[in-house]
Amino acid sequence: MRAIQITEAGGPDVLTPVDIPEPEAGPGELLVEVAAAGVNYIDTYQREGIYPMSLPYVPGLEGAGRVLAVGPDVTEFAVGDRVAWSETLGTYAERVAVPAAKAVPVPDGVSDEAAVGALLQGMTAHFLVHDTFPVAEGETVLLHAAAGGVGLLLTQMLTARGVRVIATVSTAEKAALARGAGAAEVINYSEVGSADSASAKESASARVAAAVRALTDDEGVAVVFDSVGRTTFDASLASLRRRGALVLFGAASGPVPPVDPQRLNAAGSIFFVRPKLFDFVVTREELTTRAAAVYAAVADGTLDVRIGHRYPLAEARTAHEDLQGRRTTGKVLLVP
């Protein structure tokens, strides 16, 4: 079968199309024909070696498709079932062996592409809204990268709870998408300065924070949801109200340098958390309950999944380049 393989850590050029043997459904596994694979920032962290991986390997954690075969001891699924998964390495391929314990059923009314777009990123948005920090109706939050896959879903979930979202984006097109998802206010990075140099970065951070303060009567926001990391961290910290929370759930621009806890003190007794989805879907019940809640919202139309970009499997390198170059919006898919 065709797959993408990585033999050494590095840039997008290490994503190599290859022919490899088709996997088999071992005990407790499903052999699935991949209809669509999700492209996520965690894939880039693994590819670059930020998250060390055993080499060689087939990247990709998330996908959806139809069950071709079931291994011994599998009772929950049958051949022909539609399933999705978000924690199975090897998904950049035509077929993948998925542990049944990591698969969730895809309900009628949810397409394969929507199933991928709503799973990892939808469950991420779900745990951020419901579990990471309780945001009450009427409060204001700052959300960076609001036109991305998680950003658009998170905006919809927050506004459905009566939360006012101040979104940051990098282009006018992305600003329109953020507003369409429900953002009350949008700050365009390109209009507040460039991060190409240290001085410009400081200026941009200060200007973003000043814009947030102006939109909150100088109080600041209750929570900042930051998936960008290095280039937005200072602005995030400066935008919070006293006893606010900085939720850092990604590092699209690179890891944040070590932080002196005294900065949290000086900023107003700030709470700082670095969560990840897989700590919020530890048990089978957590996984299926959270996935079912997200898929129910997709099926009834209350949650819109935007598939922004589709690439053939062989163009995985281009997909990574576009994702990291901030040239994508919504969900990015590889289609075998």
C-alpha contacts under 8 A as a table, 3 or more apart, distances in Angstrom:
res1	aa1	res2	aa2	distance
1	M	19	D	5.43
1	M	20	I	5.63
1	M	21	P	6.12
1	M	22	E	5.65
1	M	93	A	7.47
1	M	94	E	6.22
1	M	95	R	7.40
2	R	17	P	6.93
2	R	18	V	5.80
2	R	19	D	4.74
2	R	20	I	6.52
2	R	93	A	5.95
2	R	94	E	5.93
3	A	17	P	5.74
3	A	18	V	5.52
3	A	19	D	6.27
3	A	20	I	6.91
3	A	58	V	7.05
3	A	92	Y	5.83
3	A	93	A	4.01
3	A	94	E	6.37
3	A	313	L	7.46
3	A	314	A	8.00
4	I	15	L	6.07
4	I	16	T	5.28
4	I	17	P	4.50
4	I	18	V	5.97
4	I	58	V	5.73
4	I	59	P	7.00
4	I	92	Y	5.68
4	I	93	A	6.35
4	I	313	L	7.51
4	I	314	A	7.30
4	I	316	A	7.53
5	Q	14	V	7.98
5	Q	15	L	5.92
5	Q	16	T	5.23
5	Q	17	P	6.34
5	Q	18	V	6.57
5	Q	56	P	6.85
5	Q	57	Y	5.67
5	Q	58	V	4.58
5	Q	59	P	6.80
6	I	9	A	7.26
6	I	14	V	5.79
6	I	15	L	5.50
6	I	16	T	6.41
6	I	47	R	7.40
6	I	55	L	7.05
6	I	56	P	5.49
6	I	57	Y	5.47
6	I	58	V	6.24
6	I	59	P	7.22
7	T	14	V	7.19
7	T	55	L	5.54
7	T	56	P	4.34
7	T	57	Y	6.79
8	E	14	V	6.73
8	E	55	L	6.66
8	E	56	P	7.06
9	A	14	V	7.11
9	A	46	Q	7.87
9	A	47	R	5.41
9	A	48	E	5.02
9	A	49	G	5.33
10	G	13	D	7.44
10	G	14	V	6.09
10	G	47	R	6.13
10	G	48	E	4.64
10	G	49	G	7.06
11	G	14	V	6.04
11	G	47	R	7.18
11	G	48	E	6.17
12	P	15	L	5.78
12	P	47	R	7.81
12	P	317	R	4.99
12	P	318	T	7.56
12	P	320	H	6.06
12	P	321	E	6.33
13	D	16	T	7.39
13	D	317	R	6.14
14	V	47	R	7.96
14	V	317	R	7.90
15	L	316	A	6.69
15	L	317	R	5.71
16	T	314	A	7.98
16	T	317	R	7.99
17	P	314	A	5.75
22	E	95	R	6.85
22	E	96	V	7.83
23	P	31	L	7.34
23	P	95	R	7.26
23	P	96	V	6.33
23	P	97	A	6.08
24	E	31	L	6.25
24	E	97	A	6.42
25	A	28	G	7.76
25	A	29	E	5.06
25	A	30	L	5.20
25	A	31	L	4.95
25	A	69	A	6.48
25	A	70	V	5.85
25	A	71	G	4.77
25	A	97	A	5.72
25	A	98	V	7.87
26	G	29	E	5.27
26	G	30	L	7.60
26	G	70	V	7.94
26	G	71	G	4.97
26	G	72	P	6.78
26	G	97	A	7.83
27	P	71	G	4.92
27	P	72	P	4.59
27	P	73	D	6.06
27	P	74	V	7.44
28	G	70	V	7.81
28	G	71	G	5.66
28	G	72	P	5.92
28	G	73	D	5.37
28	G	74	V	5.19
28	G	99	P	5.96
28	G	100	A	5.82
28	G	101	A	7.65
29	E	70	V	6.20
29	E	71	G	5.20
29	E	72	P	7.64
29	E	74	V	6.90
29	E	97	A	6.15
29	E	98	V	5.43
29	E	99	P	4.29
29	E	100	A	5.12
30	L	67	V	6.41
30	L	68	L	7.49
30	L	69	A	5.93
30	L	70	V	4.66
30	L	71	G	6.10
30	L	74	V	7.96
30	L	97	A	5.47
30	L	98	V	5.09
30	L	99	P	6.17
30	L	100	A	5.98
31	L	67	V	5.89
31	L	68	L	5.45
31	L	69	A	5.06
31	L	70	V	6.27
31	L	71	G	7.92
31	L	95	R	6.95
31	L	96	V	5.86
31	L	97	A	4.56
31	L	98	V	6.38
32	V	65	G	6.06
32	V	66	R	5.49
32	V	67	V	4.44
32	V	68	L	5.38
32	V	69	A	7.19
32	V	95	R	5.56
32	V	96	V	5.51
32	V	97	A	6.29
32	V	98	V	7.04
33	E	65	G	5.44
33	E	66	R	5.51
33	E	67	V	6.46
33	E	68	L	6.48
33	E	94	E	6.14
33	E	95	R	4.58
33	E	96	V	6.82
34	V	37	A	6.89
34	V	63	G	6.67
34	V	64	A	5.90
34	V	65	G	4.64
34	V	66	R	7.08
34	V	91	T	7.48
34	V	93	A	7.04
34	V	94	E	5.41
34	V	95	R	5.34
34	V	96	V	7.02
34	V	336	P	6.94
35	A	63	G	7.47
35	A	64	A	5.80
35	A	65	G	4.65
35	A	66	R	7.51
35	A	94	E	7.97
35	A	112	D	6.62
35	A	113	E	7.77
35	A	335	V	6.41
35	A	336	P	6.69
36	A	63	G	5.59
36	A	64	A	5.71
36	A	65	G	6.93
36	A	112	D	6.86
36	A	113	E	6.19
36	A	116	V	6.99
36	A	333	L	6.34
36	A	334	L	5.79
36	A	335	V	4.77
36	A	336	P	6.71
37	A	60	G	7.13
37	A	62	E	5.76
37	A	63	G	4.14
37	A	64	A	6.69
37	A	91	T	6.21
37	A	92	Y	6.27
37	A	116	V	6.90
37	A	333	L	5.59
37	A	334	L	5.06
37	A	335	V	6.43
38	G	60	G	7.09
38	G	61	L	7.49
38	G	62	E	5.18
38	G	63	G	5.64
38	G	116	V	6.07
38	G	117	G	7.02
38	G	331	K	7.53
38	G	332	V	6.18
38	G	333	L	4.79
38	G	334	L	6.37
39	V	43	D	6.82
39	V	60	G	6.89
39	V	62	E	7.66
39	V	319	A	7.53
39	V	320	H	7.60
39	V	331	K	7.75
39	V	332	V	5.41
39	V	333	L	5.65
39	V	334	L	6.93
40	N	43	D	5.45
40	N	44	T	7.19
40	N	332	V	7.54
41	Y	44	T	5.13
41	Y	45	Y	6.41
41	Y	250	G	7.89
41	Y	252	A	6.83
41	Y	323	L	7.88
41	Y	324	Q	7.99
42	I	45	Y	4.97
42	I	46	Q	6.23
43	D	46	Q	5.24
43	D	47	R	6.09
43	D	59	P	6.63
43	D	60	G	6.06
43	D	61	L	7.55
44	T	47	R	4.89
44	T	48	E	6.03
44	T	320	H	7.09
45	Y	48	E	5.29
45	Y	49	G	6.24
45	Y	50	I	5.06
45	Y	51	Y	5.67
46	Q	49	G	5.19
46	Q	50	I	5.93
46	Q	51	Y	4.67
46	Q	52	P	6.16
46	Q	53	M	6.43
47	R	50	I	7.70
47	R	51	Y	7.86
47	R	59	P	7.73
48	E	51	Y	7.56
49	G	52	P	4.70
49	G	53	M	6.87
53	M	57	Y	7.86
54	S	57	Y	6.85
57	Y	90	G	7.16
58	V	89	L	6.86
58	V	90	G	4.46
58	V	91	T	7.08
58	V	92	Y	6.37
58	V	93	A	7.62
59	P	89	L	5.89
59	P	90	G	5.05
59	P	91	T	6.36
59	P	92	Y	5.75
60	G	88	T	7.46
60	G	89	L	5.50
60	G	90	G	5.46
60	G	91	T	4.58
60	G	92	Y	5.12
61	L	85	W	7.58
61	L	86	S	5.38
61	L	87	E	5.00
61	L	88	T	4.66
61	L	89	L	4.62
61	L	90	G	6.55
61	L	91	T	5.66
62	E	84	A	7.50
62	E	85	W	5.39
62	E	86	S	3.98
62	E	87	E	6.21
62	E	88	T	6.58
62	E	89	L	7.87
62	E	91	T	6.33
62	E	116	V	6.83
62	E	119	L	8.00
62	E	120	L	6.95
63	G	84	A	5.65
63	G	85	W	5.59
63	G	86	S	6.55
63	G	91	T	6.39
63	G	116	V	5.43
64	A	82	R	7.37
64	A	83	V	5.68
64	A	84	A	4.08
64	A	85	W	6.45
64	A	112	D	5.79
64	A	113	E	7.47
64	A	115	A	6.56
64	A	116	V	5.80
65	G	82	R	5.69
65	G	83	V	5.76
65	G	84	A	6.52
65	G	112	D	6.56
66	R	79	V	7.74
66	R	80	G	5.71
66	R	81	D	5.63
66	R	82	R	4.53
66	R	83	V	6.22
67	V	70	V	7.36
67	V	78	A	6.98
67	V	79	V	5.01
67	V	80	G	5.11
67	V	81	D	5.44
67	V	82	R	6.41
67	V	83	V	7.19
68	L	79	V	5.41
68	L	80	G	6.45
69	A	78	A	7.57
69	A	79	V	5.51
70	V	74	V	6.41
70	V	77	F	7.52
70	V	78	A	6.58
70	V	79	V	6.63
71	G	74	V	6.02
74	V	77	F	6.66
74	V	100	A	6.86
75	T	78	A	7.57
76	E	100	A	7.67
77	F	81	D	6.59
77	F	100	A	7.59
78	A	81	D	5.78
81	D	105	P	7.56
82	R	105	P	6.18
82	R	106	V	5.55
82	R	107	P	7.96
83	V	103	A	6.14
83	V	104	V	5.53
83	V	105	P	4.61
83	V	106	V	5.15
84	A	103	A	5.62
84	A	104	V	5.45
84	A	105	P	6.48
84	A	106	V	6.41
84	A	115	A	6.60
84	A	116	V	6.74
84	A	119	L	7.62
85	W	88	T	6.76
85	W	98	V	7.68
85	W	102	K	6.08
85	W	103	A	4.80
85	W	104	V	6.30
85	W	116	V	7.91
85	W	119	L	7.42
86	S	102	K	7.49
86	S	103	A	7.89
86	S	119	L	6.70
86	S	120	L	5.44
87	E	102	K	6.59
88	T	91	T	6.81
88	T	98	V	6.18
88	T	99	P	7.54
88	T	102	K	7.41
90	G	93	A	6.70
90	G	96	V	6.37
91	T	94	E	7.89
91	T	95	R	7.41
91	T	96	V	5.95
92	Y	313	L	6.99
92	Y	334	L	7.41
93	A	96	V	6.69
93	A	313	L	7.35
93	A	336	P	6.79
94	E	336	P	5.57
98	V	102	K	7.00
98	V	103	A	6.88
99	P	102	K	5.38
99	P	103	A	6.67
100	A	103	A	5.16
101	A	284	R	6.63
102	K	284	R	7.69
102	K	287	L	7.91
104	V	287	L	7.88
104	V	288	T	6.23
104	V	291	A	7.21
106	V	110	V	6.73
106	V	112	D	7.90
106	V	115	A	6.67
106	V	295	Y	7.72
107	P	110	V	5.96
107	P	295	Y	7.42
108	D	111	S	7.79
108	D	299	A	7.93
109	G	299	A	5.45
110	V	114	A	6.06
110	V	115	A	6.10
110	V	295	Y	7.21
110	V	298	V	6.90
110	V	299	A	5.79
111	S	114	A	5.13
111	S	115	A	5.95
112	D	115	A	4.96
112	D	116	V	6.41
113	E	116	V	5.25
113	E	117	G	6.15
113	E	307	I	7.49
113	E	333	L	7.88
114	A	117	G	4.85
114	A	118	A	5.82
114	A	298	V	7.96
114	A	305	V	6.09
114	A	307	I	7.51
115	A	118	A	5.34
115	A	119	L	6.07
115	A	295	Y	7.40
116	V	119	L	5.41
116	V	120	L	7.36
117	G	120	L	7.33
117	G	121	Q	6.70
117	G	122	G	7.20
117	G	149	G	7.46
117	G	305	V	6.21
117	G	306	R	7.49
117	G	307	I	6.83
117	G	331	K	5.58
117	G	332	V	7.91
118	A	121	Q	5.87
118	A	122	G	4.40
118	A	123	M	7.19
118	A	294	V	6.84
118	A	295	Y	7.07
118	A	298	V	7.71
118	A	305	V	6.36
119	L	122	G	4.98
119	L	123	M	5.63
119	L	291	A	6.53
119	L	294	V	7.42
119	L	295	Y	7.94
120	L	123	M	5.35
120	L	124	T	6.04
120	L	277	L	7.84
121	Q	124	T	4.91
121	Q	125	A	6.19
121	Q	149	G	6.42
121	Q	150	V	4.99
121	Q	153	L	7.66
122	G	125	A	5.12
122	G	126	H	6.09
122	G	150	V	6.61
122	G	153	L	6.31
122	G	154	L	7.75
122	G	294	V	6.30
123	M	126	H	4.77
123	M	127	F	6.17
123	M	277	L	7.27
123	M	290	R	6.38
123	M	291	A	6.44
123	M	294	V	6.70
124	T	127	F	5.44
124	T	128	L	6.18
124	T	150	V	7.12
124	T	276	K	7.76
124	T	277	L	5.52
125	A	128	L	5.13
125	A	129	V	6.19
125	A	150	V	6.07
125	A	151	G	7.87
125	A	153	L	6.37
125	A	154	L	4.85
125	A	157	M	7.50
126	H	129	V	5.32
126	H	130	H	5.98
126	H	131	D	7.92
126	H	154	L	7.43
126	H	157	M	7.49
126	H	290	R	7.48
126	H	294	V	7.41
127	F	130	H	5.09
127	F	131	D	5.02
127	F	132	T	6.32
127	F	277	L	7.25
127	F	280	F	6.88
128	L	131	D	5.79
128	L	132	T	4.93
128	L	133	F	6.96
129	V	132	T	6.60
129	V	133	F	6.93
129	V	134	P	7.03
129	V	135	V	7.21
129	V	154	L	7.48
129	V	157	M	7.21
129	V	158	L	6.76
130	H	133	F	7.18
130	H	134	P	6.58
131	D	134	P	6.80
132	T	247	V	7.85
132	T	275	P	7.58
133	F	223	V	7.94
133	F	245	A	7.53
135	V	139	E	6.72
135	V	163	V	7.36
135	V	222	A	7.62
135	V	223	V	7.66
136	A	139	E	5.75
136	A	161	R	7.70
136	A	162	G	7.76
136	A	163	V	6.90
137	E	161	R	5.93
137	E	162	G	4.62
137	E	163	V	5.17
138	G	162	G	5.75
138	G	163	V	5.24
138	G	164	R	6.54
139	E	162	G	7.88
139	E	163	V	5.37
139	E	164	R	6.10
139	E	221	V	7.74
139	E	222	A	6.64
140	T	163	V	5.93
140	T	164	R	4.56
140	T	165	V	5.89
140	T	166	I	7.27
140	T	216	T	7.98
140	T	221	V	5.35
140	T	222	A	5.96
140	T	223	V	7.41
141	V	163	V	7.34
141	V	164	R	6.33
141	V	165	V	5.21
141	V	166	I	6.09
141	V	221	V	5.14
141	V	222	A	5.66
141	V	223	V	4.93
141	V	224	V	5.74
141	V	225	F	7.58
142	L	165	V	6.03
142	L	166	I	4.79
142	L	167	A	5.93
142	L	168	T	7.69
142	L	212	V	7.91
142	L	221	V	6.47
142	L	223	V	6.42
142	L	224	V	4.66
142	L	225	F	6.25
142	L	236	S	7.92
142	L	239	S	7.97
143	L	146	A	5.93
143	L	151	G	7.24
143	L	155	T	7.89
143	L	165	V	6.83
143	L	166	I	6.16
143	L	167	A	4.89
143	L	168	T	6.29
143	L	224	V	5.93
143	L	225	F	4.92
143	L	226	D	6.34
144	H	151	G	7.45
144	H	167	A	5.95
144	H	168	T	4.83
144	H	169	V	6.86
144	H	224	V	7.88
144	H	225	F	6.45
144	H	226	D	5.38
144	H	227	S	6.65
144	H	228	V	6.86
144	H	232	T	7.92
145	A	148	G	5.75
145	A	151	G	6.01
145	A	167	A	7.36
145	A	168	T	5.80
145	A	169	V	5.41
145	A	170	S	7.86
145	A	226	D	7.82
145	A	227	S	7.09
145	A	228	V	6.97
146	A	150	V	7.60
146	A	151	G	4.00
146	A	152	L	5.71
146	A	155	T	7.15
146	A	167	A	5.55
146	A	168	T	6.00
146	A	169	V	6.12
146	A	174	K	7.85
146	A	178	A	5.82
147	A	151	G	5.47
147	A	152	L	5.39
147	A	169	V	6.65
147	A	174	K	5.36
147	A	175	A	7.29
147	A	177	L	5.97
147	A	178	A	5.41
147	A	329	T	5.60
147	A	330	G	6.23
148	G	151	G	4.88
148	G	152	L	6.00
148	G	328	T	7.30
148	G	329	T	4.90
148	G	330	G	4.66
148	G	331	K	7.05
149	G	152	L	5.75
149	G	153	L	6.65
149	G	306	R	7.40
149	G	329	T	6.63
149	G	330	G	3.96
149	G	331	K	4.65
149	G	332	V	7.74
150	V	153	L	5.28
150	V	154	L	5.82
150	V	330	G	7.60
151	G	154	L	5.07
151	G	155	T	6.00
151	G	330	G	7.99
152	L	155	T	5.21
152	L	156	Q	6.42
152	L	177	L	7.74
152	L	178	A	6.48
152	L	181	A	5.94
152	L	306	R	7.95
152	L	330	G	6.81
153	L	156	Q	5.23
153	L	157	M	6.30
153	L	181	A	7.74
153	L	303	L	7.14
153	L	304	D	7.37
153	L	305	V	7.12
154	L	157	M	5.11
154	L	158	L	6.04
155	T	158	L	5.22
155	T	159	T	6.09
155	T	165	V	6.77
155	T	178	A	7.61
155	T	181	A	6.09
155	T	182	G	6.29
155	T	183	A	6.40
156	Q	159	T	5.33
156	Q	160	A	6.08
156	Q	181	A	5.57
156	Q	182	G	6.09
156	Q	303	L	6.83
157	M	160	A	5.17
157	M	161	R	6.63
157	M	303	L	7.73
158	L	161	R	5.26
158	L	162	G	6.71
158	L	163	V	5.34
158	L	164	R	7.54
158	L	165	V	7.31
159	T	162	G	4.97
159	T	163	V	4.91
159	T	164	R	6.32
159	T	165	V	6.99
159	T	182	G	6.26
159	T	183	A	7.51
160	A	163	V	7.30
164	R	183	A	7.16
164	R	184	A	6.11
165	V	182	G	7.65
165	V	183	A	4.98
165	V	184	A	5.54
165	V	185	E	6.68
166	I	183	A	6.09
166	I	184	A	6.06
166	I	185	E	4.72
166	I	186	V	5.73
166	I	187	I	7.41
166	I	212	V	7.66
167	A	178	A	6.85
167	A	183	A	6.16
167	A	184	A	7.84
167	A	185	E	6.14
167	A	186	V	4.67
167	A	187	I	6.08
168	T	175	A	7.80
168	T	186	V	5.66
168	T	187	I	4.68
168	T	188	N	5.73
168	T	189	Y	6.64
169	V	172	A	7.96
169	V	174	K	5.95
169	V	175	A	5.93
169	V	178	A	7.96
169	V	186	V	7.23
169	V	187	I	6.37
169	V	188	N	4.96
169	V	189	Y	5.89
170	S	174	K	6.74
170	S	175	A	7.65
170	S	188	N	5.30
170	S	189	Y	4.91
170	S	190	S	5.66
171	T	174	K	5.24
171	T	175	A	6.26
171	T	188	N	6.37
171	T	189	Y	7.62
171	T	190	S	6.88
172	A	175	A	4.89
172	A	176	A	6.37
172	A	188	N	7.34
173	E	176	A	5.28
173	E	177	L	6.54
174	K	177	L	4.99
174	K	178	A	6.19
174	K	329	T	7.19
175	A	178	A	5.13
175	A	179	R	6.25
175	A	186	V	6.25
175	A	187	I	7.83
175	A	188	N	7.02
176	A	179	R	5.18
176	A	180	G	6.07
177	L	180	G	4.94
177	L	181	A	6.30
178	A	181	A	5.15
178	A	182	G	6.58
178	A	183	A	5.61
178	A	186	V	7.36
179	R	182	G	5.10
179	R	183	A	4.67
179	R	184	A	6.73
179	R	185	E	7.47
179	R	186	V	7.26
180	G	183	A	7.21
183	A	186	V	6.84
187	I	191	E	7.88
187	I	208	V	7.37
187	I	211	A	7.56
188	N	191	E	5.44
188	N	192	V	6.90
189	Y	192	V	5.41
189	Y	193	G	6.63
189	Y	194	S	7.55
189	Y	204	A	7.61
189	Y	208	V	7.63
190	S	193	G	5.88
190	S	194	S	6.59
192	V	204	A	5.55
192	V	207	R	5.78
192	V	208	V	6.54
193	G	200	A	6.50
193	G	201	K	7.57
193	G	203	S	6.54
193	G	204	A	4.58
193	G	207	R	7.54
194	S	197	S	7.63
194	S	200	A	5.51
194	S	201	K	6.30
194	S	203	S	7.99
194	S	204	A	6.10
195	A	198	A	7.05
195	A	200	A	5.24
195	A	201	K	4.10
195	A	202	E	7.83
195	A	204	A	6.61
195	A	231	T	7.05
196	D	200	A	6.41
196	D	201	K	6.77
197	S	200	A	5.11
197	S	201	K	5.93
198	A	201	K	5.02
198	A	202	E	6.29
199	S	202	E	5.16
199	S	203	S	6.22
200	A	203	S	4.93
200	A	204	A	6.01
201	K	204	A	5.09
201	K	205	S	6.06
201	K	231	T	7.11
202	E	205	S	5.17
202	E	206	A	6.09
203	S	206	A	5.14
203	S	207	R	6.07
204	A	207	R	5.05
204	A	208	V	6.09
205	S	208	V	5.24
205	S	209	A	6.17
205	S	231	T	7.98
205	S	232	T	6.76
205	S	234	D	6.06
205	S	235	A	4.40
206	A	209	A	5.16
206	A	210	A	6.00
206	A	235	A	6.31
206	A	238	A	7.78
207	R	210	A	4.91
207	R	211	A	6.08
208	V	211	A	5.10
208	V	212	V	6.28
208	V	235	A	6.13
209	A	212	V	5.07
209	A	213	R	6.14
209	A	235	A	5.26
209	A	236	S	7.23
209	A	238	A	5.71
209	A	239	S	4.88
210	A	213	R	5.02
210	A	214	A	6.12
210	A	239	S	7.70
211	A	214	A	5.07
211	A	215	L	6.33
212	V	215	L	5.11
212	V	216	T	6.32
212	V	218	D	7.85
212	V	220	G	6.58
212	V	221	V	7.67
212	V	239	S	6.11
213	R	216	T	5.13
213	R	217	D	6.10
213	R	218	D	4.21
213	R	219	E	6.23
213	R	220	G	5.32
213	R	239	S	6.61
214	A	217	D	5.54
214	A	218	D	5.69
215	L	218	D	7.38
216	T	219	E	5.50
216	T	220	G	5.65
216	T	221	V	7.03
217	D	220	G	7.65
219	E	240	L	7.79
219	E	241	R	5.54
220	G	239	S	5.22
220	G	240	L	4.67
220	G	241	R	4.22
220	G	242	R	7.90
221	V	224	V	7.05
221	V	239	S	6.28
221	V	240	L	4.86
221	V	241	R	5.33
221	V	244	G	7.02
222	A	240	L	6.22
222	A	241	R	5.94
222	A	243	R	7.84
222	A	244	G	4.79
222	A	245	A	6.46
223	V	240	L	6.69
223	V	244	G	5.63
223	V	245	A	4.75
223	V	246	L	5.86
223	V	247	V	7.18
224	V	236	S	6.14
224	V	239	S	7.79
224	V	240	L	7.09
224	V	245	A	6.46
224	V	246	L	4.99
224	V	247	V	5.93
225	F	246	L	6.56
225	F	247	V	5.00
225	F	248	L	6.26
225	F	249	F	7.31
226	D	229	G	6.46
226	D	232	T	7.44
226	D	233	F	7.56
226	D	236	S	7.31
226	D	246	L	7.44
226	D	247	V	6.06
226	D	248	L	4.81
226	D	249	F	6.11
226	D	250	G	6.79
227	S	248	L	5.91
227	S	249	F	4.99
227	S	250	G	3.83
227	S	251	A	5.59
227	S	252	A	6.38
228	V	231	T	6.90
228	V	232	T	6.22
228	V	233	F	7.91
228	V	250	G	5.84
228	V	251	A	4.76
228	V	252	A	4.46
228	V	253	S	5.37
228	V	254	G	7.50
229	G	232	T	5.59
229	G	233	F	5.54
229	G	248	L	6.98
229	G	250	G	6.24
229	G	251	A	4.30
229	G	252	A	6.27
229	G	253	S	5.81
229	G	254	G	6.08
229	G	255	P	5.95
229	G	256	V	5.56
230	R	233	F	5.65
230	R	251	A	6.77
230	R	253	S	5.64
230	R	254	G	5.33
230	R	255	P	5.52
230	R	256	V	4.45
230	R	257	P	7.23
231	T	234	D	7.43
231	T	253	S	6.18
231	T	254	G	7.81
232	T	235	A	5.35
232	T	236	S	6.04
233	F	236	S	4.99
233	F	237	L	6.23
233	F	256	V	7.10
234	D	237	L	5.26
234	D	238	A	6.20
235	A	238	A	5.12
235	A	239	S	6.07
236	S	239	S	5.22
236	S	240	L	6.81
236	S	246	L	7.02
237	L	240	L	5.80
237	L	246	L	6.86
237	L	264	L	7.95
237	L	267	A	7.03
238	A	267	A	7.01
240	L	243	R	7.99
240	L	244	G	5.51
240	L	245	A	7.19
240	L	246	L	7.69
240	L	267	A	7.72
240	L	270	I	7.86
241	R	244	G	5.20
241	R	268	G	7.10
242	R	267	A	7.14
242	R	268	G	4.44
242	R	269	S	6.37
242	R	270	I	6.77
243	R	268	G	5.80
243	R	269	S	5.09
243	R	270	I	4.93
243	R	271	F	6.72
244	G	268	G	7.75
244	G	269	S	7.61
244	G	270	I	5.30
244	G	271	F	6.24
245	A	270	I	5.69
245	A	271	F	4.51
245	A	272	F	5.80
245	A	273	V	7.73
246	L	270	I	7.24
246	L	271	F	6.18
246	L	272	F	4.90
246	L	273	V	6.48
247	V	272	F	6.17
247	V	273	V	5.20
247	V	274	R	6.13
247	V	275	P	7.50
248	L	272	F	7.65
248	L	273	V	6.28
248	L	274	R	4.99
248	L	275	P	7.12
249	F	274	R	5.65
249	F	275	P	5.75
249	F	276	K	6.41
251	A	254	G	4.95
251	A	255	P	5.34
251	A	256	V	7.39
252	A	324	Q	7.04
256	V	259	V	7.91
259	V	263	R	7.40
260	D	263	R	5.75
260	D	264	L	7.80
261	P	264	L	5.39
261	P	265	N	6.78
262	Q	265	N	4.88
262	Q	266	A	6.12
263	R	266	A	5.07
263	R	267	A	6.04
264	L	267	A	5.17
264	L	268	G	6.59
264	L	269	S	5.66
264	L	270	I	4.92
264	L	271	F	7.28
264	L	272	F	7.77
265	N	268	G	5.51
265	N	269	S	4.56
265	N	270	I	6.44
266	A	269	S	6.94
267	A	270	I	6.36
275	P	279	D	7.61
276	K	279	D	6.00
276	K	280	F	7.43
277	L	280	F	5.31
277	L	281	V	6.72
278	F	281	V	5.30
278	F	282	V	6.32
279	D	282	V	5.66
280	F	286	E	7.07
280	F	287	L	7.92
281	V	284	R	7.28
281	V	285	E	7.96
281	V	286	E	4.89
281	V	287	L	4.60
281	V	290	R	7.70
282	V	286	E	6.45
282	V	287	L	7.01
283	T	286	E	5.17
283	T	287	L	6.34
284	R	287	L	5.19
284	R	288	T	6.17
285	E	288	T	5.35
285	E	289	T	5.84
286	E	289	T	5.32
286	E	290	R	6.00
287	L	290	R	5.41
287	L	291	A	6.04
288	T	291	A	5.13
288	T	292	A	5.86
289	T	292	A	5.16
289	T	293	A	6.22
290	R	293	A	5.19
290	R	294	V	6.41
291	A	294	V	5.22
291	A	295	Y	6.09
292	A	295	Y	5.11
292	A	296	A	5.91
293	A	296	A	5.23
293	A	297	A	6.47
294	V	297	A	5.28
294	V	298	V	6.45
294	V	303	L	7.95
295	Y	298	V	4.94
295	Y	299	A	6.03
296	A	299	A	5.07
296	A	300	D	6.18
297	A	300	D	5.36
297	A	301	G	6.15
297	A	302	T	5.17
297	A	303	L	5.17
298	V	301	G	5.22
298	V	302	T	6.16
298	V	303	L	4.78
298	V	304	D	6.25
298	V	305	V	7.29
299	A	302	T	7.83
300	D	303	L	7.74
301	G	304	D	6.47
305	V	330	G	7.66
305	V	331	K	7.71
306	R	330	G	5.14
306	R	331	K	6.12
307	I	310	R	7.57
307	I	330	G	5.59
307	I	331	K	4.68
307	I	332	V	6.52
307	I	333	L	7.61
308	G	328	T	6.72
308	G	329	T	5.23
308	G	330	G	4.69
308	G	331	K	5.28
308	G	332	V	6.03
309	H	328	T	6.87
309	H	329	T	7.42
309	H	330	G	7.60
309	H	331	K	6.62
309	H	332	V	4.90
309	H	333	L	6.23
310	R	332	V	6.07
310	R	333	L	4.82
310	R	334	L	5.85
310	R	335	V	6.72
311	Y	314	A	7.96
311	Y	315	E	5.96
311	Y	316	A	7.08
311	Y	319	A	6.65
311	Y	332	V	7.99
311	Y	333	L	6.24
311	Y	334	L	4.89
311	Y	335	V	6.06
312	P	315	E	5.43
312	P	316	A	7.34
312	P	334	L	5.56
312	P	335	V	5.04
312	P	336	P	5.94
313	L	316	A	5.76
313	L	334	L	5.22
313	L	335	V	5.57
313	L	336	P	4.89
314	A	317	R	7.81
315	E	318	T	5.35
315	E	319	A	6.42
315	E	334	L	7.93
316	A	319	A	4.97
316	A	320	H	6.29
316	A	334	L	6.92
317	R	320	H	5.26
317	R	321	E	6.22
318	T	321	E	4.97
318	T	322	D	6.04
319	A	322	D	5.24
319	A	323	L	6.08
319	A	332	V	7.43
319	A	334	L	7.89
320	H	323	L	5.07
320	H	324	Q	6.10
321	E	324	Q	5.40
321	E	325	G	5.83
322	D	325	G	4.92
322	D	326	R	6.19
322	D	327	R	5.00
322	D	328	T	6.09
323	L	326	R	5.37
323	L	327	R	6.04
323	L	328	T	5.55
323	L	332	V	7.80
324	Q	327	R	7.56
325	G	328	T	7.94
326	R	329	T	7.97
328	T	332	V	7.35
329	T	332	V	7.68
